[in-house]
Amino acid sequence: MIRTQISLTERHAERLRVLALTGGLSQAAIIREALDGYFRDHESRMRLEQARRAVGAYRSGHSSTAEDHDEALDEAFGT
């Protein structure tokens, strides 16, 4: 692990201290768990944003694809 230093508000520091005492975890473990959750949420938001940007970016050449999507998929994949 890499050792690092962070600055917390008094309120954050106190809440972290209490959480560590009552939860039986170290403050560092709680911060690592919080970061893991933040990174997961951030990655999910980025994937969703990427998918949203792709919506409408391509044209099928058919005006009814939204209504006839099953037929369009059958035609595209030969099923």
Secondary structure, 3 states (H helix, E strand, C coil): CCCCCCCCCHHHHHHHHHHHHHHCCCHHHHHHHHHHHHHHHHHHHHHHHHHHHHCCCCCCCCCCCCCCHHHHHHHHHCC
